[in-house]
Amino acid sequence: MRVLAALSGGVDSAVAAARAVDAGHDVVGVHMALSRSRAQHRNGSRGCCSIEDAGDARRAADVLGIPYYVWDLSEEFEETVIADFLSEYEAGRTPNPCVRCNEHIKFSALLDRGVALGFDAVATGHYARIVEVPDSAGGARRELHRAADPLKDQSYVLAVMGPERLARSLFPLGDAPSKDAVRAEAAARGLSVSAKPDSYDICFVADGDTQGFLRDRLGSRPGEVVDPDGRVLGEHDGAYAFTVGQRKGLGLTRPAVDGRPRYVLEVRPQTNQIVVGPSELLTVDELHADQTVWLADDVPAGEWIDAEVQVRAHGEPVTASVRRGGSASGEADVGAGGGAGGVTGGGLEARLSVGLRGIAPGQSLVVYAGSRVLGQATIVSARRGAAVGANR
């Protein structure tokens, strides 16, 4: 196959490209330039896709003996990932920019361009597995599964890609036993990035100050901090800077009567208010989501199924009853999202076996059956039902 290898400049993507070469594919490396700002240049481990990373990617391609190009995707990145990040916070939701980057950049802009140029697939350094399973028609279906190394598993942020893009994706590191093993392999191959630190935090927030980034982009918008009964407890400089479950930096002018700490329970962009209260009010066990992307066309819509759900990239999965095809408000709408996989746009409901704390609108809800990813949706609301159990 002709394979386009996404080279971020890190050790994972370099080894993934090397494994694609070993598999006999015709591999071309491409680095995605996501920012034109030299502020993205950094030393160390913060961020990704910086100027420094482009040089590291080129050196990796030279060692592997594959052609190398830099594609300027900064405009697409600004218009999709960063714009979505700002609009979601402005609307009182908590987005995951890595999910949106995978959706709009790595498995949309990159893959679409690659297909237009005659490539058959894109290979990335993500830790996830693709498993081919025989189907009833005598063919095989592709399933997305967790990586062999649970500590590095990235299936959560890949669930949004959809079946068509899954069919054109390669994850050569899915069976890697550990990151240490990948580093050792990189060193054995003579790749200079073998000891390069992992990237972390939000790549377009160069200094790691997310609230400062939001203030610079969205400006000052003073408002009230209130309790669940509407009593004013303090003031804030912008509701967009808060997320459900937050404890610090609430701007309270007086302590709670019982002396207990208070947490953000809700962000109300319509009134520019932050609602705070005791920790027990953070626990929920019913989740409602929309913008469903379903990968498992063999799992029907409209029926409750036993599954596991995960609401954070590195969160612990929780057993739940899940129904695809309901509305985001929880009212039955079986006709929605009943197609054979892909972006359904319908709702998804999950009733958790135990309560979870600090679930915010905008988070990704990913549904699993064992190691297999069934689908993903964006949380619209969360509430307490009669079955709320121990906090988790």
N, C-alpha and C positions, 0 to 999 in steps of 0.2 A: 504493500500500500504506500501511497504518497502521504506522508505524515508531517504536519506542521507542529513542531515542538515549541511550546511557549517557554521561553527562557527568562525567568524573572531576575536572574543574577544570583540566586541562592543555590544551596547544595541540592535541594530536593528536585528542582526542575532540571538541573544539570545531569543528575543520575537518571532521572526519568528519560531524558533524551538519549542518554547513553544506552539504556536498556532497549529503547525503540530501535536504535541502530543495530544492536546485537540481535534483535528479532528479525533483521533482514529488511526493515522498511527503508524506503527512500525518504530520509529525514532532512528537513530544512528548519533551522532555528529562527525564531523571531522574538524580539523583545518589545514589549508594549510600553511606549513612553506615555505615561498618564498625566504628567505635569510638565509645563514649560517653565515653571518657577525654579530658580536655582536654590530656593529655600529648601527644596526637597533633597538637596545634596546633604548627605550625612555620613558620619562614621559611627560604626557600632550596629545596633540591632533594631533601631526604631524605624518603622515605615517599610516600604518596599517600592520597587519600580523607580528608584532614584537615578541620578546621573551616575553615581558610583556603581549601581547595579548594572547599568547598561554596559559598562566596561567589563565587569565580571562575567556577564553573559557572553560577550564577544570572546573573551579568553577561553571560556568553556567550549564554545563552538569550534574554536581553533584546535583545541585538544582533541575534540571528537571528529574533526575533519569534515564538518558539515557547513553548508552555506549559512550565512547569518544576515538578518536584516533587522532594522528598527522601524516599527510602525508607530506613527504618531496617532494615538487614540485619545489625546488629551481633551479634544473638543467633545467627543462622545462621553468621556468620563465625567467631565464637568456638567454636561447637560442631563446625564442620567443619574450616576451614583451620587455626586455631590448635591445636585439639585434635589434629588429624592431625600437625601439625608437632612437637608435644611427644611424642606416642606413637611417632612414627617415630624420633626421636633417642633416646628411651628404649629402643627395641628395637634400637639399634645401626645404624640406617639413616640415610641422608642425603636428606631430602625436598626438593622444590622447591615452596615455598608458592605461587608464581605459577601453577604448573600446577594446583594444587588450588583456587586461587581461581577460575581460569577454569572448572574443572570444576563446582564446587559453588555458586559465587556468580554469576558473570557469565553462564554458560550453563546454569544450572539454576534457582537461585532467581529471578534477574532475568527470564530468558526465560519460565519457567513462569508467573510472575505476569503478565507481559506478554500471553502467549497467553490466560490466563484473563480478561484485561480487553479482549480483542478485537484485540490487535495482531498483525500478520502477521509481523513480524521485529524483531530487535534490531540496531542499528548501533553499532559500537564503533570506537575509534581504533587498533585493532591494525593492524600492518603485515603483511598477508597477502593473498593473492588467492583468489577463488573463481572457478573456471573451469567453464563448462557445456559438456559434451561429449555429442553425440548417442549414444544407446544403441541396441541391437538391436531394442528394442520400439517404436522410432519416437519416443521421448521424449528426455529429456536427463538425465544424471546430473551431480551437483555434485561437483567435486573441490576439495580444499584444496591450494593451491600456495604456494611461497615468494613473498615480496614482490618487487617490482621492484628495491627498494634492498636489496642483501644485508647492508648494515651495520645496517639496522633490522629485518630480517626477524624476525617473532615466530611463525612457523608451528610452531616447536618447542613452545611453551607452549600452543598451540591444538589440538594433535593429539588431546588427550584428550576433545574435545567430542562426538565421535560423529556419525554421519550424520544423525540426526533433528534435532539442534540446528544442524548445518551448513546444513541446508535452510532454516532460519529466521534465518540470520545474514547481515549485510552488513558488509563491510570496505572502506569507501570510500577508504582510503588505500593500498590494495594496489598501485596503479600509480604512487604518488608517487615521483619520481626521487630525492628526498633529504629529510632533515629540514629542511635549509635552505629548500628549496622550500615545504615545509609552513608554516614560520614566515613566509616572505614572503607566502604566500597569506593567512595569518591577519592579518597586518598590513594587507594590502590590503582585507580585509573589516572592518577596524576592531575586531578582537578584541584586548582588552587582554592576553591571555595569550600573545601572539605571541613575547615575549621571555622567558617564564617558563622557568626551568631545568627540565631533565628530572628526574623522580623516580628514585631508585635505592635499592638495599638493600631490606631486608624492611620492608614498610610498618608492621607492628605492633611492630617493634623501633625505637622512636623515636630512640634514641641510637646505633643501629648496633652495639651490643655484644650480639651473638647469644649468646655464652657466658654473659654476665651475665644475660640474659633466661632462659636455660635453668636457670641456678643458682637464680634467684628462684622459678621455677615448680616445679622438680624437687628442689631441695634438695641438700645435700652427701651424696655416696655414695662414700666413699674406697675405693680398690681398687689393684690392682697393675699396673705396666707391665712386660711380660715380652718376651723375645725369642722367636723361633719354636720354640726348644727348651724353653721354659717357665722359663728362668732369670729371676729377678726383678731388674729394672734400676732400678726406682723406684716411685713412688706417684702416684696422681692423685686428684682430688676428685670425679670423676664421669665414667664412661665415655661418657655422653651428650654430653659437650663435645668429643669427638674425632671426626674423620672420616678415612676412608681417604685417604692421600696427604699428611696433615698432617705438617709438619716441626717447627714451633716449639711451645713450651709443652708439651713432653712430660714434664717433671719427672724427667729421668734423673739418677741420682746418680753415674754414671761413664761416660766416653766409650767408644766402640766400640774393640775391640782394634786394628783397622786405622785408627782415627782418622777414618773416613768418617761422614758424617751419617746419621741413621736417620729413618725415616718410619713413620707408622701404616700397618700392613699389614691389620689386622683389628680390629674392635670386637666383643668377646664379652660381651653383656649378661647371659648366663646366669651367668657367673663374675665379672662386673664387671672384666674384664681388657682391657687395651689391648696388642696385639701390635705390636712395632716391629721394623724390620729395614732392610737396604740397599735402595737405590732400584730395583735390577733386579728385586726381587721384587714390585714394583708393576705390572709389565707383564703384561697379559692379552690373549688374543685369542679367547676364547669367552665369550659372554654368555648368560645364561638369565634369562628374565623371565616375569612373570605379569600378571594384571589387564589383558589385552590389549583395546585399543579399536581396531577395524579400520574404516577409512573406505572401503577399496577392495573393494567386493563383487565386482568383476570379476577379482580376484586370488585364486585358490583357496587353501584351507588344505591342509596336509599335504605340500606340495611345496617343495623348495628353490628359491629365486629369487635372481637377482642384483639387488642393491640397494645403497643407501648407508644408513648409520646415523649418528645423531648422539646423543651422550650428555650434552651440556651445551647450555644455551640459546644460548651464543655460541661453541660448539665447532665444530671443523672436521669435516665429514662424512667418513666412511671407507667405502670399498667393502667389501661383505660378502656372504656367502651367508646368507639368512634363511629360516627355516621357521616358519610359524604353525601351531599345533596340537600342537606338542610340549609336554611338561610343563616346568615351571619348573626341574626338575632335569636336563633334557636328555634324558630317556627319551621315546621316541616315544609320542604319544597323539593320533593323527590325528583321532580323533573330537571332541576338544575344540576349541571355537572354530570350528567349521565352518559357522556360519551366514552369512547374507548381510549382513555388516557389523555395526557396533555393538559394544557391550560384550560380548565373547565370554567373558571369564573364563578362557580357555585360556592355555597357555603360548606362548612365543616364543623361538626360538633364533637367535643370530647368530654366525657364524664370520668374524672380521675378517681382512682381507688384511694388515694390519699390527697390531702390538701397541699398545694404549692404556694409559696409566698412570693410577693413582689412581681406578679405577672403584669406586664404593661401592654397596652395596645401597640401594634407595630412589630412585636416580636414574631419570629417564625415558629410555627408549630409543625414539627416533623413527625410523621407517623411511621412506626416500624413494626414489622412482624419478625421477631428475632433479629437477625442482622440485616434483613432486607428493608430497604426504604420503600414504603408504599406511596407516600406523597407528602406534600407540604402545603401550608396555607398561612395567611397572615392574621394574627390575632386581632379581633375587633373589640371583644369585651371578655371579661372574666368575672365570675360571681361565686358567692358562697351558696352551696346547696345543702341539703339535709345530711349529706354523707361526709362533710368535712371531717377529716381525721387528723392524724399527727402532722405537724409542720415538717416540711422537708426542704 
